[in-house]
Amino acid sequence: MQKMNDFERVLVLSPHTDDGEFGCGGTIAKLVREQKDLFYIGFSSAEKSVPPGFPKDILKKEVKEATQILGIPEEHLILLNYEVRDFPNHRQEILEDMVKFAMDIKPDLVLLPSPNDTHQDHQTIAQEGFRAFKKTSMLGYEIPWNNITFYTNAFFMLSAEELDKKVMALRCYKSQHDRAYAQEDFIRCLARTRGIQIGGDFAEVFEVIRWVIR
């Protein structure tokens, strides 16, 4: 059985600031608590999608607050500036960025969007992420409002405290509070559902994209 101790350097690929927290915020909190070396890359602060009344760069501020709550060191938060909904036009540049990060960070686990995620930016990160990190264990996180199909074949059990950390991190995204999927009851109910599936209280679920046993 693969155990937490088998992972030392973990990389989260978040197409837009907040996707990482929605998909695996509890797992991030768990890995940080286990003193793993965790890095977070946000590829876009989605300035074109910011609701009226907020500064265009608000998501950069919010992701810094959210990742701090989860325990990610400030120097391990990397923010890029790709335009939201335009990732497919920048595949090669995104791949080249990822290859560089693969060499610099040398993760032994990568958490990224599911290959079955229908959002064009998420698809690009999933597809180019596979190319860049194909020698590394990879898990695809769940974004249920974007998934037509999702294979629930890997679970991270969460404590109540780790789920609370996820909820608190997502509260930092005040610019996203009007979105139905950002509501706290949904976040908690989904974690409860995934926990019940494996005989626990709370969990986050992933698709196994690649599993490397050395």
Steps between C-alpha positions, in 0.01 A plus 500: 500500500627848410531709816531869570863450598579391144442859378738776598460768229147568378401740222146635452416628150209744518377635164341800672563627849247310719478178294764336717308586816167382359646175367743404774510764774447244775771276360737798483433566870560132576829489309621821663412359843709195408787744430519431128679748277200640311500738202199669335500642146207718391504552125246784483341752735203510259482877481243491217264300722517715815149618595421873477593697807825316571852603396615304196791350694289400802560128446874547545435643844243233584722207399782631719264514797350158425829316455636660817206352692577159351861536611675533165819708537482831315809413298329179379206690346569567131257718302506521121303731274326297229164639389194314623324285236797543264730218617454284186667776297806488726560127532865511409585783739309326780680173429837674503417663833401161642815329376706767674304456823542123474878544488511765772252355751541127428164398652422139579124566492307742278137599567330644194160519329337180383550411133118485488458865606306682226634853559742582219763645734476203736529259206814674382665476843401134530628410154822700507553403864501135397764572240721696737470268802448160336775341710330613821196377694201716406151528647214694338288696747123528490324813371150348479331790319743443209506119492281286277690191610721460806663181625496494880798269544728684747395659828673718756321473833465835675465596862241756604786747551631447147154553354466816710829625352360448150182689588697786656728520197203519264345777710795715394357507147242768566487571126363147445242485780203535264587177320282209613794261524677737740232461767624344823218247527589359158870474586427319825233270353729391218779419746249310715377303199854403403579407859197272529608318182812377679361455850630828642367840588648719226716455190606640165502276197739482204543317173822304467668635188840342556634301795875449516633244750878507543 
